[in-house]
Amino acid sequence: MLAPVAVFAGFAALAGWALMRNDPDTLPSTMIGREAPAVGDTTLPGKVQLTDDMLRQPGVKLVNFWASWCPPCRAEHPTLTELSGRLPVYGVDLKDPEGAAMGFLSGHGDPFAALATDPRGRTAIEWGVTAPPETFIIDGTGRVLYRHVGPLVREDYTDRFLPELEKALAAE
């Protein structure tokens, strides 16, 4: 007779703990505090190749995993364009046909200081990317400071991402 009550109490305690976490929808990243992994050695025609050395140059920078076929990536594109006026924004084009990626950037603007392509998704796996868009804040030594899953829009941008970016910029 006490077993059902104990099981219910256990589930209730687990649910309460889950609700009290800072952000129950965020997947933890093993990359935080670690050196940024390598990026691919390919880029789109006429674009600057993103290199590992660029990730280790002084100053805060962003690395954004995106694709032209990704609707949330399209939604965050104006935010990336705005951010590119403040700091380097680097892009990794994920599993995207070259023509589609080029068409997207020529039609919507190119906020990326440099690009790498990831046609097979290997770079995304190394970075722990689950699905685009994902944006990483990188410090001046190439260390990952923060990982943002999802588009940089509305409250997710202002309440979650922007405070982390401001903290990184203040620490440089």
C-alpha positions, 0 to 999 in steps of 0.5 A, a space after each residue: 500500500 505504501 509502494 504506490 505513494 512512494 513511487 508517486 512521491 519520487 516522480 513528484 520530486 523528480 518533476 519538481 527538480 526538473 522545473 527548478 533548473 535554470 533552463 530545462 530545455 537546454 542541452 548541456 554542452 561539453 564544449 564550454 571552457 574547452 578549446 574550439 574544435 577544428 573547422 573544415 577546410 572548405 568554403 563557398 566560392 569567393 568567400 574567405 576560408 574560416 581557419 582555426 587560427 581565426 578562432 584563436 585571434 584576440 577578441 570575442 567572436 561568434 561561430 554560427 552553424 547554419 543552412 539555407 534550408 533551415 527556417 530558424 536560420 533564416 529567422 535569425 539572419 538579421 540578428 547575425 547581420 546586426 552582430 557582425 557590425 560589433 564583432 567577427 561572426 564566422 559561419 559554418 554552412 551545414 549540409 547545404 548544396 553550394 548553390 542554395 547557400 550562395 543564393 541565400 547569402 546573395 539574397 539576404 546578405 552575408 554577415 560572415 567574416 569568414 566561412 567554412 562548409 560542412 557538407 557531411 556534418 563532421 565538423 558539427 559533430 565535433 562541436 556537439 551541434 544537434 541541429 542548426 542554428 547553433 551559435 558559439 561565443 569564443 574568447 580571444 584564446 579560442 575557448 568556447 564560452 557559451 553555446 546557444 541552441 536555436 535562433 537568435 530571436 526575440 526573448 531567446 536573444 535578449 534574455 539568454 544570448 545577449 547577457 552571455 555576449 555582454 559578459 564575454 565582451 566585458 571580460 576581454 
